[in-house]
Amino acid sequence: MGLTSLEKIVALQKNTSNIRNICILAHVDHGKTTLADCLIASSGIFSSRLAGKLRYMDSREDEQIRGITMKSSAISLHFTSDGSDYLINLIDSPGHVDFSSEVSTAVRLCDGAVVVVDAVEGVCPQTQAVLRQAWLENIHPVLIINKIDRLIVELKLTPQEIYTHLQKILEQVNAVTGSLFTSKVLEERAEKDTDSQASSDSTSGEQVYDWSAGLEETDDSHLYFSPDQGNVVFASAIDGWGFSVQQFAQLYSKKMGIKAEVLLKTLWGDFYLNAKAKKIMKGAQSKGKKPLFVQLVLENIWSLYEAVVIRR
C-alpha cells in the first residue's frame, strides 16, 4: 500500500466506527518493534529495506542506544479491507518487566492486541503476563510466531522438526490461556456457591463440591489459538514476510482443485496428502507421512532459505 496523504488520515479520523486501536505485546527482544517497522514500511512511510534497522517507534534517544522499547508509542496507519477504509492506531509497547505499567495502559486503550512470540525462545515470563493482561481486559489477541527464519538459519532444523517445534509453542501459549480460563470459571463457581450457602437458612451434613462441573458446561473452544481459526500468524519480521494458513489454503485450492474450506481445516494438523487417491487423509504421524503443513508450506520456505541464505 502506498503512502496515505494527511487529508485522508484526517478524514478517516472523523469516521469513528472505522477506527481500531491495536497494541503489540510481547516479551523483551521478541520482535515487536521490528514487526511495527514492517507494518509502517508497508504503508510507504519509509523504505522496507530499513525495517528492523530504523526502529521507527523507538523515538527516544535512550531507546535507540539501549536497543529496547521503554515507552509506549503510537502511529496511525491506513488499512483497506473488502473495500472499506480503516484507521489503525498501532501502539508499540515495551517488553521489559520494568515497564509493565506502560503495557497495562496500552491494553486498556485498545480494541485488539497482537501477541508476538519468538519461535526459538518460546513462551517467556512476560509473554504470560501480557496474555493475562489481555485476558483481564477481555481482549481476544492474535498470536504471531516470529523469527521463523532463526529455526532454519541458526538452529538448522528440518521442516518436520520446525513443525513439531511450532506445535509445542502453540501448546505452551494455549496452556497459559487454559489456566486463565480455569481460574475464572472456578472463581465464578466459588462465588456462586458462597452466595447460595449464605442464602440458605441452615445446612445439614457434609457438602461435596464438584469443581469440574463448571468447566464441563462452559465452552472454551473459541479462546485457544489455532491456525485454522485464523488467529495465528507465522512470520519473520526482520525478513519482512508473514502468512496465515488461510492464504496458503486459497493458493493451493486453485492449484490442487481442493476446496479452500477443506484445506483450511487440514493444512494444520495430523493430515497428509494421498497422491494416488488424490485425497487428504488423517493419520500422518501413525503412517509416517509428512503433514500437509510440512509438505506444502514449510518445505518451500526451507528450500528458499537454503538456496538464498545458507548456501550463499
N, C-alpha and C positions, 0 to 999 in steps of 0.2 A: 504494500500500500504506500502511495506517495505521501509527500508532506502535506498536511492539512493547514489551511490558512487560519489566521487568528479569528477572522469573521465567522468562519464555520464553527470553530470551537465555542465562540460566544453565543451563536445561535443554538448550539446543542445544549448549552448550559441552561437555557430558558425552558427546554423540554425536560422537566424533572423526571418524567416517567421513564425516560431512556437513559438515565444516569445510573451507573453502577460503581460502587466503591469496593475495590478488591485489594486485599493485602497479601503480601508474600511472607510466609512464615517458614522458619527452618532453624536447625542447629547452626552454630557458627561454622563458616567455611564450607557450607554445603551447596553454595552457588546461587544464592538469592539475588545478589547484585548483578552477577553475570547474566542471569535469566532476565532481570529487568533491563539490562543493556540490550539484549536480543530483541525484546518486545519494543523498546524505544527505537532501535535501529530499523525495525520493520515498518515503523511509521515515518521513516525518512528524515528523522531529526539529525542523525549523523550516520556515517558510513558503517555498514555491517562488519567491515574489517576491524573496526575499533571496539566492537562488542567484547566485553570481558577485560579489555585493557584500559578503557577510559574510566570505568566505574562512575558513570554519569550521575547516579543517585547519591554517591558519597561526595556531597558538595563541600563538606568541611575539610580544612587543611589537615587536621589530626587524623581524620578518617582515611585520607589518601596516604598519609605517612605510615599509619599502622596497618592499613590494608583490611580493616574491618568496619562494618557499619555500627555507628554509635548512637545516631539519632534517626528516627523515622522520617522519611522524606517522601513526597508525593508528586505525581505528574499526571496530567490529563492527556489521554490518548483517544484518537478517533478509531472506532471499530464498526465495520459493516457486517451484518448477518441477515440473510434472507431479505435483502432489500431495505432493511431498516438500519438507520444510523444510531450508534450508541456512543456515549461519552464514558470512557473507563477512567476513573480516578485510581491510579495504581499507587499503592503505598508499599515501599520497601522498608521492612522493619529490621532491627538488629537481631542477631542470633546469639550473642553472648548473654550469659545468665545475669551479668551485672546490669544489663539494660532491659530487663524483663518488663519494667513498668511501661516502656515505650511500646512493647508488643501488646500488652493488655489494652492500652489506649487505642492502638490501631485496630485491634479486633472489634472493639466496641463501636467503632465508626463505620465498619464495613458490612456490606451485604453478603459477601462471599470471601473465601480465602483459598490460597494456593499453598499447600504444604510441600516443601522440597526436601527430598531425602537423597543423600549421597549413596550411589549404588555400591560403593566399596565399603563405606563405614556403616551403612545401615541405620537403624533407629538408635538415636543418641538421647541422652537425658533431656536436652532442650526440645527435641522432637516430641517427646512425650508431654512436655509442658505446654507446647503450642497446640497440640491436639486436644489437651484438656481445656485450654483457654477457649478454643473454637467450640468445643462441646458445651461449655458453660454459657456461651453467648448464642447457642442454638444455631450455629453456622455449619452447613454441610460442605466441607472443603473438597478440593480436587487434589489428588496426590500426583506429584511429579517426581519420578525416579530419575535423578540427574546423574551426569558423569558416567553414562553407559560406556563411553569410549575408554575409560580407565580399566574396565574389565577386560578389554581386548588388548590395549597397548601396554598397560602396566602389569596386570595380573596374568595376561596371556591365556585366558580361559577359552575353552572351545564353546561353540554355540550351545551345546547341550548343558555344559556347566554354567553358562550365563543364565540359561532358562531356570535351572534349579536354584541359582543364587537369587534371581528376581522373585521366585516363588517364596523363598524364605523371608525376603524383605517384606513382601505383601502380608505374609503370616504375622510378622512382628508388628506391623502397623495395625492390622486387624485385631491382634491380641490386646493392644492398648485401647482401641475403640470398644472391644468387647468388655474389658474391665470397667470402663466408664459407664457403659450401658448397664452392666450388672449392678454396680454400686447405686445407680439411680433407681433401678427397679426395687432393690432391697430397701432403700431409704423410703420410697413411697409405700412399700408394703409395711414397713415398721411403723410409719406414721398412721397408716390406716388401722393397724392392729391396736396401736396405742389409743386412738380415738374411740374405737369400738369397745375397748376394755374400760375406758373411762366412762362411757355412756351406760354400760351395763351396771345394774344395781349391785349384784353380787355374783361371784363366780365360785363354783364348787368343783373340786377335783383338780387334777393336773391338766394343763393345756399343752397341746402339742402343736408347734408351729411348723408348717410346711413352707420353707423359704423358696423352694423351687417352683411353686405354683405360679408365682408372678412372672418368672422368666419364661415358662412354657406358654403362657397366654399372650405375651407381648410379641409382636412381630418386629424383628430387628434386621431383616434381610436388606433393607434399604440403607442401613447405616454403614455397611462394610465397603471396603474398596475392592473393586473387581474390574479388570479391563473391559469385560463385556457390558458393564453398566455405564461405561463412558466417563468414569470418574478417576481414571488412571492414565497418565501420560508418561511415555518413555522418552528421555531427551538427553542431549549433550549440549548444554548452553554455550560452552566455550567454542564448539564447532558449529553452533547455530542451527541445529536441527532438533526436531521433536515430532512425535507421532502418537496417535491413539489407535486402538485396534479397529475402530470404525473406518479409518482412512484406508487401511490395508484390505478390509473386508470389501469396500467399494471397488478398490483397484483390482482385486483378484476375482470378484464376481463377474466382471466383464471378460477377463481372460479365460477363466475356467468354466464359465457358464453355470455357476452355482449362485443361488440367491444370496444377496448380501446379508439378509437376516440370519441365514443358516451359518454363514462364515463368521458373523459377529458372535454367535454363541459358541462356536467350535474353535476359533483361532487361539483362544487361551483355554487351556485345559488338557485333559488326557485324551486327545483326539488325534487321529492320523489319517493321511490320505491313502486310500487303497487304489493304486494306479491301475490295476487290472479291472476292477469293478467300477472305477471312476466314482467312488463314493467316499464320504467322510465317515469313519468308523471310530468307535470308542475302544479304549484299552491299549493305548500306545505303549505305556510302561510295561504292562504284563506281556506284551508281544514283542518287546524290544524294538519298537518302531520309533521314528523321530516324531515328536509332537508337531502339529501344524505350525505353531508359533516359531519353532526352531527351523523347520523346513522352508517356510515362506517368508519369514521376516529376519530372524537373527543370522541365518547363514549368508543372506545377501549383504547385510550390514558388516558382518565379519569379513567377508571376501573383499568388500570395498576398502575397509581399513587396512587389511593385509596388503592390498595392492598399492594403496596410496601412502600409507604411513609406515608400516612395518618394513616392507621390502625396500623402501626408499632410504 
